[in-house]
Amino acid sequence: MASPIMYIIGNWIEAIGATIAAMGVSIEIQDSTDGKKTRIVGDAVQGIGNFMIAEAEVEDRLAEVGNIIQGIASSGNAAIAYRELKMDDDLNHQLEVISDAVQAFGSYITAIARSDDNPPKAFGNGIQSFGAIIEASGVLNKLYSNEEKGDHLRSVGKWIQAIGTIIQALAVTPGLEHLVDIFRTQENTDD
């Protein structure tokens, strides 16, 4: 890994972006314009985090590629949300389904790459991939005029992705494992 600091910061930036994007989808259900603007910011920040992680992954080509794919997809989602502000048509939904599927694929690739050296990080990537699939199914529902179910699935999927990215960030942050061990030791001595 080229820069452990950039790797850790990139994971936290990705988690912050994913959480902002999830808030955006939740807001979008009530207020389309504000929700889309929030999604633009969140997805763009998430993409920046993915590209930072990819840049730091120079020793693991598979993880690097997975993060680049995620970064492209997150950035694509930001562009699609911007496009939705200007025009609302079925093409936006079709593009979002593709972008979510690409993001799920990138997260899955990264999960495979991390399964040996950091299983908690791989677990977070797996959750993120699953969330992107749920989000894509929500967009498909919206495309086929099932708005309420589509909004629900999009929101749930985006929040699952946010949870996955937070798990990833926690998994790469030094000292957290030691802190958990301290709490476990303290719990065992209290019994």
C-alpha positions in Angstrom: 0.0 0.0 0.0 1.5 3.3 -1.1 0.0 5.6 1.6 -1.7 4.1 4.6 -2.9 7.6 5.6 -4.5 8.2 2.2 -6.1 4.7 2.4 -7.7 5.4 5.7 -8.8 8.9 4.8 -10.2 7.7 1.5 -12.3 5.0 3.3 -13.7 7.6 5.6 -14.4 10.1 2.8 -16.2 7.2 0.9 -18.3 6.5 4.1 -19.1 10.2 4.5 -20.1 10.5 0.9 -22.2 7.3 0.9 -24.0 8.6 4.0 -24.7 12.0 2.5 -26.0 10.3 -0.7 -28.3 8.1 1.4 -29.7 11.2 3.2 -30.2 12.6 -0.3 -32.3 9.7 -1.5 -34.4 9.9 1.7 -34.8 13.6 1.3 -35.6 13.2 -2.4 -38.7 11.2 -1.5 -40.1 14.3 0.1 -38.4 17.1 -1.8 -37.0 16.1 -5.2 -34.8 19.1 -5.8 -33.1 19.2 -2.4 -32.7 15.5 -2.4 -31.1 15.4 -5.8 -28.7 18.2 -4.8 -27.7 16.3 -1.7 -27.2 13.1 -3.7 -24.9 15.0 -6.1 -22.7 16.1 -3.3 -22.8 12.7 -1.6 -22.1 10.6 -4.7 -19.3 12.9 -5.8 -17.7 12.8 -2.3 -18.0 9.0 -2.3 -16.4 8.9 -5.7 -13.5 11.0 -4.5 -13.0 8.6 -1.6 -13.0 5.6 -4.0 -10.4 7.2 -6.2 -8.2 8.0 -3.1 -8.5 4.3 -2.0 -7.6 3.1 -5.5 -4.6 5.4 -5.6 -3.4 4.0 -2.2 -4.0 0.3 -3.4 -0.9 0.2 -5.6 0.2 -3.2 -4.2 -3.2 -4.9 -4.8 -4.2 -4.5 -8.4 -7.6 -6.3 -8.0 -8.6 -4.0 -5.1 -7.3 -1.0 -7.1 -9.5 -1.9 -10.1 -12.5 -2.5 -7.9 -12.2 0.9 -6.3 -11.7 2.6 -9.6 -14.9 1.0 -10.9 -16.7 2.1 -7.7 -15.4 5.6 -8.2 -16.5 5.8 -11.8 -20.0 4.5 -10.8 -20.3 6.9 -7.8 -19.3 9.8 -10.0 -21.7 8.6 -12.6 -24.5 8.7 -10.0 -23.6 12.3 -9.2 -23.8 13.2 -12.9 -27.1 11.4 -13.3 -28.6 13.2 -10.3 -27.4 16.5 -11.8 -29.0 15.5 -15.1 -32.3 14.7 -13.3 -32.3 18.4 -12.0 -32.4 19.5 -15.7 -34.7 16.9 -17.2 -36.7 14.1 -15.9 -37.0 11.2 -18.3 -36.6 7.4 -18.4 -33.1 7.6 -19.6 -32.0 8.9 -16.2 -33.5 5.8 -14.5 -31.8 3.5 -17.1 -28.5 5.2 -16.5 -28.8 4.9 -12.8 -29.6 1.2 -13.0 -26.4 0.7 -15.0 -24.4 2.9 -12.6 -25.7 1.0 -9.5 -24.9 -2.3 -11.2 -21.4 -1.2 -12.0 -21.0 0.0 -8.4 -22.1 -3.3 -7.1 -19.6 -5.1 -9.4 -16.8 -2.8 -8.2 -17.6 -3.4 -4.6 -17.8 -7.1 -5.2 -14.3 -7.1 -6.8 -12.9 -5.2 -3.9 -14.5 -7.6 -1.5 -12.8 -10.5 -3.2 -9.5 -8.7 -3.1 -9.8 -8.0 0.6 -11.2 -11.4 1.7 -7.8 -12.8 2.7 -6.0 -9.8 4.3 -8.9 -7.9 5.8 -12.2 -9.9 6.2 -14.1 -7.1 7.9 -13.3 -4.7 5.0 -14.4 -7.4 2.6 -17.6 -7.8 4.6 -18.2 -4.1 4.3 -17.6 -4.2 0.6 -20.0 -7.1 0.3 -22.7 -5.2 2.1 -22.1 -2.2 -0.1 -22.4 -4.4 -3.2 -25.7 -5.8 -1.9 -27.0 -2.3 -1.2 -26.2 -1.1 -4.7 -28.2 -4.1 -6.1 -31.2 -3.2 -3.9 -30.9 0.4 -5.0 -30.8 -0.7 -8.7 -33.9 -2.8 -8.2 -35.6 0.3 -6.7 -34.7 2.4 -9.7 -36.1 -0.4 -11.9 -39.4 -0.3 -10.0 -39.5 3.5 -10.6 -38.8 2.9 -14.3 -41.8 0.6 -14.4 -44.1 3.1 -12.6 -44.0 1.5 -9.2 -42.9 4.8 -7.6 -43.6 4.0 -3.9 -41.9 0.6 -3.9 -39.1 2.1 -6.0 -38.5 5.0 -3.6 -38.5 2.6 -0.6 -36.0 0.2 -2.2 -33.7 3.0 -3.4 -33.6 4.5 0.1 -33.0 1.1 1.8 -30.3 0.2 -0.7 -28.5 3.5 -0.3 -28.5 3.2 3.5 -27.2 -0.4 3.3 -24.4 1.0 1.1 -23.7 3.6 3.7 -23.5 1.0 6.4 -21.1 -1.1 4.3 -18.8 1.9 3.8 -18.8 2.7 7.5 -17.8 -0.9 8.2 -15.0 -0.7 5.6 -13.7 2.6 7.2 -13.8 1.1 10.7 -12.0 -2.0 9.4 -9.0 0.0 8.1 -8.7 2.4 11.0 -5.8 1.5 13.3 -6.4 1.1 17.0 -10.1 0.2 16.7 -9.3 -3.6 17.1 -7.2 -2.8 20.1 -10.1 -0.7 21.6 -12.6 -3.5 21.0 -10.2 -5.9 22.8 -9.9 -3.6 25.8 -13.7 -3.5 26.1 -13.9 -7.3 25.8 -11.3 -7.7 28.5 -13.1 -5.3 30.7 -16.4 -7.1 30.2 -14.8 -10.5 31.0 -13.2 -9.1 34.2 -16.6 -7.7 35.3 -18.3 -11.1 35.0 
